[in-house]
Each structure stands twice: as C-alpha cells, then as structure tokens.
Amino acid sequence: MAVRRGYARAAAAGIAAVVLGAGVGELAAAFGASASSPFAAIGGTVIDAAPPWAKDAVIALFGTGDKAALLTGIAIVLLAVAAVAGLLQARWPPTGRIVCLLLGAAGVIAAVHRPDATSLAWAPSAIAGICAALAIGPLVRLAAPQHPASQHPAAPQSAAPSPPQAGTQQPGGIRMGEPLPPRPPAAFDASPSDGPRTRGGSAPARSTPSVTRRDFFAWTAAAALVGVAAAAVGTAMQSGSRAVTAIRKAVHLPKAVDTVPVPASASFDVPGITPAITSNADFYRIDTALVVPQVDPDTWSLRIHGLVDHELTLTWPQLLALPLSESATTLSCVSNEVGGDLISTAIWLGHPIRELLARVGVHPDADMVLSRSVDGFTASTPLEALTDPHREAILAVGMNGQPLPAEHGFPVRMVVPGLYGYVSATKWVVDLNVTRFADATAYWTDRGWSPRGPIKLESRIDVPAQGTQVQAGDTVIAGVAWHPHTPLGGVQVQVDDGPWQPAQLATAVSTDTWVQWRLPWRATAGSHRLRCRAVDANGTVQTAVVAPPAPDGASGWHTIQVQVA
C-alpha cells in the first residue's frame, strides 16, 4: 500500500511540476510572444500536421468549439506525460527532469517553425521546460514519506542479540531460512533510510526535519496553483491583444460611398428562423489560428506581386483613403454538413480587389491569386472570381457597421462571394501573389481539398428543429437557402412521401446572401419526416446525392424527423 501511495504521489508531483512550468511559459508569452506560447505553438503544429479527416471529424463533433477541444486534448496528453515524468524521476532520477526538458524542446521546435515566429518565439517553451525540470526533483523527493528518528528508537546496547535459530518464527511471520519479501523501491520506502550505525547497532538521530503527507500535498498544490494562476494572468494580460483592442476601438471607418439597405421583407416573423443578417458575436468562426493574431493597423501592409507588371504595397491609411462600399455576402465553411450552422451573413465594408489588380497589371497567363495571412495560412482564389465586375470580391475593413473583430480578421480580410472560405476568405491578409494553379498550392489544397471551392446550392430547415415535438394544428416550416452569387428561384418542401410544395421566399438582401423561406403546415398527430430542396433562378434543383464535406463541400437534402402531439 505504501508503494502504491508513493507512485501516486510521484505522479502528482510530476503533474504539479509540469503545470507550474506550463503556466510560467504562458505568462512569459504574454510579454510580446503570445502566438508562441507553449500551448499555441504545439497546438498550431498539431493543426497543421493533422490529416484532413481528423480536422473534419473535430469540426463535425465540436463545430466552432474545435479549438477549445484541441486545447483540452493537448492538456490531457500533457498531464499524462507529466505523470509519467514524475514516476520516472522517482524511480530513475534524473529521467523525469529530462522528460520535462524534452517537452520544452518540443515546444521550442514547434514555436520557431511557425510561419509567424518572432525572434523570441523560442523563449516561452524554453522557460516552461526549464521551470518544470527544476521543480520536479524537489517535488518528487517530497513524495517519498520520511519519518523522524524519534519514531524508531535505537536498539539497546547492553547486549548483542543472539542469532535466531533456523526455523524459528520471527516477528512479522517470517521463518529463518525462508526468502525475504521484495523490498519497495527506495524512493517509496516507508522505513528510515539506511545509514551509518554506531558500534552498538543503534541508528544516529536524524538532523533533518520530517516531511509529512500534509507537507507534500501543500507544496504540490502550491506549485500547481501557481502554474494555473500564472497561465490565467498570462492569458488575461496578452499585452498585444489589449493594445490592438484599444486601437480597434479607436478606429473610425470612412463613410461608405454605397450602402446596402436591409428591407423589412428580408425577414419573416417566425420564431427560431435564422436572421437575415448575422450579428458579429454569432458569426461562425473556423480557421487555423489557435491564437487570434493581433495586427496593429499602423504596421499592416498588403503586398501585391507575382505575375504583374509592377508590384504594389498598400498601407492601412492608403486603403482607408480608397472608395469603400458596403456589400452583403454570405460566407460558408466547406466543412459545413448538410443542415449545419457553419454559415453566416454580414454587411461588409471594403474596396474591390479587382481595382487593385487592375492597378498592378495582371499578366494574361495568370489564373489564381494566392493570398497569405499574417500567421502563414494561404488560400488559392480563382483569378476570375476576383476580377469579375459583377462580384463584390473585396478587401474588407468593416463588418456590420464596425471595424472587423479581431477573430474575424482585423484589420483587413478578404470576402469573396460564391466561394467557400478555405479558398477565398483569408483573414489578417498581408500578401496577394498573382500566380497559376499549376505553379502554386495553398494550405487546404495541399491537404487534398478542391482548389476552386464553389459553394453548392443548399437549403436548411430551422423550424421546427430536429427531434422537437410540435403541437397538432396550423404551424409553419421555415429555414434558409443559399447559392451565393446566383439568384434563388425557390424552395420546395416535402412532408413524409407527399408532393413537393413551393415555399414562400423572403426578399434577398443581395444575390450573394441566403434567403429565408417558409411554408404553412397543418400538422397531424404522429411522427413526420420533413425535407427541403432549393432551386436556383436557372432552374437547377439542389442535388439529392449525399456527399461529405471533403473534398469540395457537402451535398444532399436536409431531412429532419419531428413528432406531432
């Protein structure tokens, strides 16, 4: 039992040491290297290295909570490794310290190889590893219970004990001639340490103070709490985040030369239906940035180069001095399942990318623009989508009347109607390379996704929700449908195996946004299957063929089951 308690305490000591180191590392990252914190560096590397099927599975399971799920998974693995480090340190010192240093080294390697690595990117993980290595030794030593010498009185010196006879019973139930039971590992031995004895056989009095179980738990808990507190303070500080947040609040965007009115007829009065315009707080977020980049607009610039007559570098003041117009556009993630919610609509403020490309003089053999984010993410956008005079492909600086939120690309992002975000909606954009699909690839196309990514014709049922109970009688079936950059012609709804019925469409805010629809329904008692399909203005009917998101977007009819009471 003492051995088991010793192992448990050693594991706890390892966990406390690593938590302390990780927390100090996160705190160190707050001073100018937030993107290189141990969790951010390792998490970003995991995101980049994960195969597409793994990313799809995480997004399908957790949606916009994918990053929290990833951080939780990393924390669980880290705690498991920390427990093993504590056991190794107790059994074979200093192997536990070596494990802590290796963890720090892994973070350093991940940090310095990130696309947005700074000159101090190595520091937070290095500090974390060293701190954990320094802490694990003393904490593990505390895990081995010790007792004061007074609890083990010295043997009397008056007479030497006579040797016991073979076969006689000894204290503890062991007979002479029988093998002794194995002794627990030294680190977990509950007896006093073997040391020099006097000629009479007595053990000298200990000069070191005793360490009780209470002492061990106090020190271990203190180390862990300091680590947690340091991580919390580091996260709260995020000096760069606070500075950029203050700058964003002080930004006053120029007045739009053209505005987008949202007519009242764009929204039906149906509780539970998706709003025509998504609020900034509710707008979906799927990207590869584990830590939101903090970009100071005063230092931001956009370089346009490649197959052009002459390069152009655009600064923030220069971009704001250009004519800015509003446009309403629905953005969708290619990972969105049929009926999913990884899709949103906003009123964007920006400048047409086609006008900037016209200024640089694009070569006739170019067919793609490779955009790059400040954190290294890249997207391959078909050139024709950016130069189409009837498509509002813009460099956006505003979202629903405000400067872009940091998590949605402040200070500048791309918005391109009709294309999934992975090939068009680059956030924190700093580089546009005019090139060819034959000569360059992007982040997601390198991982097997389609290089062009047009958004498919889709529709969704919002009301009633899947699995809900509906009261019998007159009610409504409602939802949204979309095919950005292609006008919708209608939506059809089927109840059970009945005929397809045309739904009523709301007014589209623009040809690049989704449209609300509704259908009155007299619900009868029992279980009913509801499904919908959209039809575009050209008469094309949404396909019934079921396809997963990879490699170019999900397809199929959204189908739900409801119970009518």
C-alpha positions in Angstrom: 0.0 0.0 0.0 2.8 2.4 0.8 4.4 1.7 -2.6 1.1 2.5 -4.3 0.8 5.7 -2.4 4.3 6.6 -3.3 3.7 6.0 -7.0 0.5 8.1 -6.9 2.4 10.9 -5.1 5.2 10.8 -7.6 2.8 11.1 -10.5 1.0 14.0 -8.7 4.4 15.7 -8.2 5.2 15.4 -11.9 1.8 16.9 -12.9 2.3 19.8 -10.5 5.8 20.5 -11.8 4.6 20.5 -15.5 1.6 22.6 -14.7 3.9 25.1 -13.0 6.2 25.2 -16.0 3.4 25.5 -18.5 1.8 28.3 -16.5 5.1 30.2 -16.3 5.6 29.7 -20.0 2.2 31.1 -20.8 2.9 34.1 -18.6 6.2 34.6 -20.3 4.5 34.5 -23.7 2.2 37.4 -22.6 5.2 39.7 -22.8 5.3 40.0 -26.6 5.2 36.4 -27.9 1.6 35.4 -27.3 1.4 33.4 -30.6 4.5 31.4 -29.4 3.1 30.3 -26.1 3.7 26.6 -25.4 0.0 25.7 -26.0 -0.3 27.9 -29.1 2.9 26.6 -30.6 2.2 22.9 -30.1 -1.5 23.3 -30.9 -0.7 25.1 -34.1 1.7 22.4 -35.1 -0.9 19.7 -34.4 -3.5 21.6 -36.5 -1.0 21.8 -39.4 0.1 18.2 -39.1 -3.4 16.6 -38.6 -4.7 14.8 -41.7 -7.9 16.3 -43.3 -10.1 13.5 -42.0 -9.1 14.3 -38.4 -9.9 18.0 -38.9 -13.2 17.1 -40.4 -14.0 14.9 -37.5 -13.2 17.5 -34.9 -15.2 20.2 -36.7 -18.1 17.8 -37.1 -18.0 17.0 -33.4 -17.3 20.4 -31.9 -18.1 22.9 -34.6 -16.8 26.4 -33.6 -15.6 24.8 -30.4 -12.9 22.9 -32.2 -10.1 25.0 -30.8 -11.2 24.5 -27.2 -11.5 20.8 -27.9 -7.9 20.8 -29.3 -6.5 22.6 -26.3 -8.3 20.3 -23.9 -6.9 17.3 -25.7 -3.4 18.7 -25.6 -3.8 19.4 -21.8 -4.9 15.8 -21.2 -1.9 14.4 -23.1 0.4 16.8 -21.3 -0.9 15.8 -17.9 -0.4 12.1 -18.8 3.2 12.7 -19.8 3.8 14.8 -16.7 2.5 11.9 -14.5 4.9 9.5 -16.3 7.8 12.0 -15.8 7.1 12.0 -12.0 7.2 8.2 -11.9 10.5 8.2 -13.9 12.0 10.8 -11.7 11.2 8.8 -8.6 12.5 5.5 -9.9 15.4 6.6 -12.2 16.4 10.2 -11.5 17.0 12.4 -13.3 14.9 10.9 -16.2 11.9 12.9 -15.1 13.8 16.1 -15.5 15.0 15.0 -18.9 11.3 14.4 -19.9 10.4 18.0 -18.8 13.3 19.4 -20.8 12.2 17.4 -23.9 8.7 18.8 -23.5 10.2 22.3 -23.5 12.3 21.4 -26.5 9.3 20.2 -28.4 7.6 23.5 -27.8 10.7 25.4 -28.9 10.9 23.5 -32.1 7.2 24.0 -32.8 7.4 27.7 -32.0 10.4 28.6 -34.1 9.0 26.8 -37.1 5.6 28.6 -37.1 5.1 30.9 -40.0 4.6 33.9 -37.7 7.6 33.1 -35.4 9.4 36.1 -33.9 13.0 36.3 -32.7 11.8 35.4 -29.2 9.5 32.6 -30.3 11.7 30.0 -28.5 11.6 31.7 -25.1 8.2 30.7 -23.6 8.6 27.0 -24.2 12.2 27.0 -23.1 11.3 28.8 -19.9 8.4 26.3 -19.4 10.7 23.2 -19.8 13.4 24.6 -17.5 10.9 25.6 -14.8 9.3 22.2 -14.9 12.7 20.4 -14.8 13.8 22.4 -11.8 10.5 21.8 -9.9 10.1 18.1 -10.5 13.1 17.0 -8.5 12.2 18.6 -5.1 8.5 17.7 -5.5 9.2 14.1 -6.2 11.6 13.9 -3.2 8.7 15.2 -1.1 6.6 12.4 -2.4 8.7 9.8 -0.6 7.4 9.8 3.0 10.0 10.2 5.7 9.7 9.8 9.5 11.7 11.4 12.3 14.3 9.3 14.1 12.4 9.5 17.4 9.7 7.3 16.0 12.4 4.5 15.6 14.2 4.1 19.0 17.7 2.9 19.0 18.3 -0.7 19.9 19.6 -1.3 23.4 23.3 -1.6 23.7 23.6 -3.7 26.8 23.8 -7.0 25.0 24.2 -8.1 21.5 21.2 -10.1 20.3 21.7 -13.8 19.9 21.3 -15.2 16.4 17.9 -16.8 15.9 17.7 -20.5 15.2 16.7 -21.8 11.8 13.1 -22.5 11.5 12.0 -20.3 14.4 9.2 -17.8 14.0 10.4 -14.2 13.7 8.3 -11.0 14.1 6.3 -10.4 11.0 5.6 -14.1 10.4 8.9 -14.9 8.6 10.8 -18.1 9.5 14.6 -18.3 9.3 15.6 -20.0 6.1 12.7 -18.5 4.2 13.4 -15.9 1.4 12.7 -12.3 2.4 9.9 -10.5 0.6 11.0 -7.9 -2.1 11.8 -4.5 -0.8 9.9 -1.5 -2.1 11.8 1.0 -4.3 14.0 3.3 -2.3 12.0 6.4 -3.2 8.8 4.9 -1.8 10.4 3.1 1.2 8.4 3.9 4.3 11.2 2.9 6.7 14.1 5.2 7.7 16.9 5.4 5.2 19.8 3.0 5.8 22.7 5.0 7.1 25.8 4.6 9.3 25.2 3.0 12.7 27.1 3.1 15.9 29.2 0.2 17.0 26.3 -0.9 19.3 24.0 -1.1 16.3 21.9 2.0 17.0 20.9 4.5 14.3 22.1 8.0 14.8 19.4 10.7 15.4 18.2 12.5 12.2 19.2 16.1 11.9 16.8 16.8 9.0 13.2 17.7 9.7 10.5 15.3 8.9 8.3 15.6 5.8 4.7 14.7 6.4 1.9 13.9 3.9 0.5 17.3 4.7 3.8 18.9 3.7 3.8 17.1 0.4 0.3 18.0 -0.6 0.8 21.6 0.5 3.9 22.0 -1.7 2.4 20.1 -4.7 -0.9 22.0 -4.5 1.0 25.3 -4.2 3.1 24.5 -7.3 0.0 23.6 -9.3 -1.9 26.7 -8.2 1.0 29.0 -9.1 1.1 27.4 -12.5 -2.6 27.8 -13.0 -2.5 31.4 -11.7 0.4 32.3 -14.0 -1.4 30.9 -17.0 -4.6 32.8 -16.1 -2.6 36.1 -15.7 -0.7 35.5 -18.9 -4.0 34.9 -20.8 -5.6 37.9 -19.3 -2.6 40.1 -20.0 -2.0 39.4 -23.6 -0.3 42.7 -24.0 -0.5 42.7 -27.7 -4.2 41.8 -27.6 -5.0 44.6 -25.2 -3.1 47.1 -27.3 -4.7 46.1 -30.6 -8.2 46.0 -29.0 -7.7 49.6 -27.8 -6.6 50.6 -31.3 -9.6 48.9 -32.9 -11.9 50.7 -30.6 -10.4 54.0 -31.7 -10.7 53.3 -35.4 -13.3 55.4 -37.2 -14.0 53.9 -40.6 -14.8 56.2 -43.5 -18.3 56.6 -44.7 -19.3 54.1 -47.4 -19.8 55.5 -50.8 -22.5 52.9 -51.4 -24.6 51.3 -48.7 -26.8 48.2 -48.5 -30.3 48.6 -47.2 -31.8 45.5 -45.5 -35.5 45.6 -46.4 -38.1 44.6 -43.8 -39.3 42.0 -46.2 -36.0 40.1 -45.9 -37.1 38.7 -42.6 -40.1 36.5 -41.7 -41.7 36.8 -38.3 -41.0 33.1 -37.5 -39.5 32.4 -34.0 -36.4 30.3 -34.4 -35.6 31.2 -38.0 -32.1 32.3 -38.9 -31.8 36.1 -39.0 -31.2 37.7 -42.4 -28.0 39.3 -41.1 -25.8 37.5 -38.5 -24.5 39.6 -35.6 -20.8 39.8 -35.2 -21.0 37.8 -32.0 -22.9 35.0 -33.6 -20.9 34.8 -36.9 -19.3 31.4 -37.2 -15.5 31.1 -36.9 -13.5 28.3 -38.4 -9.8 28.9 -39.1 -6.4 27.5 -38.3 -5.3 30.3 -35.8 -5.3 28.8 -32.3 -4.3 32.2 -31.0 -6.0 35.1 -32.7 -3.3 37.2 -34.5 -3.0 40.7 -33.1 -2.2 43.0 -36.0 -1.6 46.7 -35.5 -3.1 48.6 -38.5 -0.3 51.1 -38.3 2.2 48.4 -39.1 -0.1 46.5 -41.5 0.6 46.4 -45.2 -0.5 44.4 -48.2 1.9 43.4 -50.9 0.5 42.5 -54.4 3.1 40.9 -56.6 3.8 37.9 -58.8 2.6 37.8 -62.5 2.0 41.5 -62.6 3.5 44.5 -64.5 4.6 46.2 -61.3 4.2 45.4 -57.6 2.1 47.4 -55.2 2.4 47.7 -51.4 -0.7 49.2 -49.7 -0.8 50.6 -46.2 -3.7 51.0 -43.8 -4.1 54.7 -44.4 -3.9 54.2 -48.1 -6.6 51.5 -48.1 -8.9 53.7 -46.0 -8.3 56.6 -48.4 -9.8 54.5 -51.3 -13.5 54.5 -52.0 -15.2 51.9 -49.7 -18.5 50.3 -50.4 -20.9 48.1 -48.4 -21.8 44.7 -49.7 -23.9 41.9 -48.3 -22.3 38.4 -48.5 -23.0 35.0 -47.1 -19.8 33.1 -46.1 -19.8 29.3 -45.7 -17.2 26.9 -44.4 -16.5 23.9 -46.7 -16.7 21.7 -43.6 -20.4 22.6 -43.1 -22.6 19.5 -43.1 -26.0 19.5 -44.8 -28.2 21.3 -42.3 -25.1 22.6 -40.4 -24.5 26.1 -38.9 -21.1 26.9 -40.2 -22.5 29.6 -42.4 -23.3 33.3 -41.7 -24.2 36.6 -43.4 -22.9 40.1 -42.8 -22.8 43.6 -44.3 -19.2 44.1 -45.2 -17.3 47.4 -45.9 -14.4 47.3 -48.2 -12.6 48.1 -51.5 -12.9 45.9 -54.6 -9.9 43.7 -55.2 -10.4 43.9 -58.9 -9.5 47.5 -58.9 -6.2 46.8 -57.1 -5.4 44.0 -59.6 -6.1 46.4 -62.4 -3.6 48.9 -61.0 -0.8 46.3 -60.9 -1.5 44.9 -64.4 -2.1 41.2 -64.3 -0.4 39.0 -66.9 -2.7 37.2 -69.2 -1.3 33.7 -68.3 -2.2 34.1 -64.6 -5.3 32.3 -63.3 -5.0 32.3 -59.5 -4.2 34.6 -56.6 -2.5 33.0 -53.6 -3.4 35.1 -50.5 -1.5 34.8 -47.3 -2.4 35.6 -43.8 0.0 37.1 -41.2 0.0 33.7 -39.5 1.1 31.8 -42.6 -2.3 30.5 -43.8 -2.7 30.5 -47.6 -5.7 30.3 -49.9 -5.9 29.8 -53.7 -8.6 32.0 -55.3 -9.5 31.7 -59.0 -8.5 35.0 -60.6 -11.8 35.3 -62.5 -13.7 35.5 -59.2 -11.6 38.5 -58.1 -11.7 40.3 -61.4 -15.5 39.7 -62.1 -17.0 43.2 -62.3 -20.4 41.8 -61.1 -18.9 40.1 -58.0 -18.2 42.1 -54.8 -14.8 40.5 -54.0 -13.3 42.9 -51.5 -10.6 43.7 -49.0 -13.0 44.2 -46.1 -12.2 46.5 -43.2 -15.7 46.6 -41.7 -18.4 44.2 -40.6 -22.0 45.1 -39.7 -21.1 48.8 -39.2 -18.0 48.2 -37.1 -14.3 47.6 -37.7 -13.6 43.9 -38.2 -13.5 42.0 -34.9 -10.0 40.5 -34.2 -11.2 37.0 -34.6 -12.7 37.8 -38.0 -9.6 39.3 -39.5 -8.9 42.8 -38.1 -7.6 45.0 -39.7 -8.2 43.5 -43.2 -9.6 40.3 -44.6 -10.8 39.0 -47.9 -14.5 38.5 -48.7 -15.4 36.7 -52.0 -19.0 35.8 -52.7 -19.7 32.3 -54.1 -16.6 30.5 -52.8 -16.1 28.5 -49.7 -13.9 30.3 -47.2 -10.9 28.0 -47.5 -10.2 29.3 -51.0 -11.3 32.9 -50.5 -11.9 34.4 -47.1 -8.3 34.9 -45.9 -8.2 36.8 -42.6 -5.4 39.1 -41.5 -4.4 39.2 -45.1 -0.9 40.6 -45.9 0.1 39.2 -49.3 -1.5 38.6 -52.7 0.6 36.6 -55.1 -0.7 36.6 -58.6 0.2 33.2 -60.0 -1.2 30.0 -61.6 -2.8 26.9 -60.2 -0.2 24.9 -62.0 2.6 26.7 -60.1 1.3 27.1 -56.6 -0.8 25.4 -54.0 -2.5 26.5 -50.7 -2.9 25.3 -47.2 -6.0 23.2 -47.7 -5.4 22.2 -51.3 -2.1 20.7 -50.1 -4.3 18.5 -47.9 -6.5 17.2 -50.6 -9.3 19.7 -50.9 -10.6 21.1 -54.3 -8.5 24.1 -55.5 -11.5 26.2 -56.6 -14.3 25.6 -54.0 -17.6 27.0 -55.4 -20.4 27.0 -52.8 -23.1 24.5 -53.6 -26.8 25.1 -53.9 -28.1 24.3 -50.4 -31.1 24.8 -48.1 -31.8 24.1 -44.4 -34.8 23.7 -42.1 -34.6 25.8 -39.0 -38.2 25.5 -37.7 -39.2 23.0 -36.4 -35.9 21.8 -35.1 -34.8 18.2 -35.4 -36.3 15.9 -32.8 -38.7 18.6 -31.3 -42.3 18.0 -30.5 -44.9 20.1 -32.4 -48.5 20.7 -31.5 -51.1 19.5 -33.9 -52.8 22.1 -36.0 -51.7 25.0 -38.1 -47.9 25.7 -37.8 -45.0 26.6 -40.1 -41.9 25.0 -41.6 -39.2 27.6 -42.2 -35.5 28.0 -42.9 -32.9 29.5 -45.2 -31.5 28.6 -48.6 -28.4 29.9 -50.4 -26.3 29.8 -53.6 -24.2 32.9 -53.3 -23.6 34.9 -56.5 -26.5 33.0 -58.1 -30.1 34.2 -57.5 -32.5 31.7 -55.9 -35.7 30.7 -57.8 -37.5 28.9 -55.0 -37.5 26.3 -52.2 -39.6 23.2 -52.1 -40.7 21.2 -49.0 -41.8 17.6 -48.7 -43.8 16.2 -45.7 -43.3 12.4 -45.5 -43.9 11.0 -49.0 -46.2 13.7 -50.1 -45.7 16.1 -53.1 -43.1 18.8 -53.1 -44.7 22.1 -52.1 -43.3 25.5 -53.0 -42.4 27.6 -50.1 -42.7 31.4 -49.8 -39.4 33.3 -50.2 -38.4 36.4 -48.3 -36.7 39.3 -50.2 -33.0 38.6 -50.8 -30.7 41.2 -49.3 -28.5 40.6 -52.3 -27.7 37.9 -54.8 -24.8 37.0 -52.6 -26.8 36.2 -49.5 -29.0 33.4 -48.2 -32.8 33.9 -48.3 -35.4 33.0 -45.7 -38.3 30.8 -46.7 -41.5 29.4 -45.0 -44.3 27.1 -45.7 -47.6 26.9 -43.7 -48.2 23.3 -42.5 -51.3 21.7 -40.9 -49.6 19.2 -38.7 -51.3 16.0 -37.8 -50.5 13.7 -34.8 -47.7 11.2 -35.3 -44.1 11.2 -36.5 -43.3 13.1 -39.7 -40.3 13.4 -42.0 -39.6 16.9 -43.3 -37.1 17.7 -46.0 -36.3 20.7 -48.3 -34.5 21.4 -51.5 -33.6 24.7 -53.3 -34.0 25.7 -56.9 -31.9 28.5 -58.4 -33.0 31.1 -60.9 -31.7 28.9 -63.8 -34.0 26.0 -62.8 -31.2 23.9 -61.3 -32.5 21.8 -58.4 -30.4 21.1 -55.4 -29.0 17.6 -55.7 -30.2 14.7 -53.6 -26.8 13.0 -53.9 -25.4 12.7 -50.4 -21.7 13.7 -50.3 -19.4 14.5 -47.3 -17.7 17.9 -47.0 -14.4 16.7 -48.4 -13.1 17.5 -51.0 -15.5 20.2 -52.2 -18.4 20.6 -49.9 -21.3 18.5 -48.6 -24.5 17.9 -50.6 -27.9 16.3 -50.1 -31.4 17.3 -48.9 -31.7 18.4 -45.3 -34.1 15.9 -43.7 -35.4 16.0 -40.1 -37.9 14.0 -38.1 -40.4 15.6 -35.8 -43.2 14.4 -33.5 -46.6 16.0 -33.6 -48.7 15.6 -30.4 
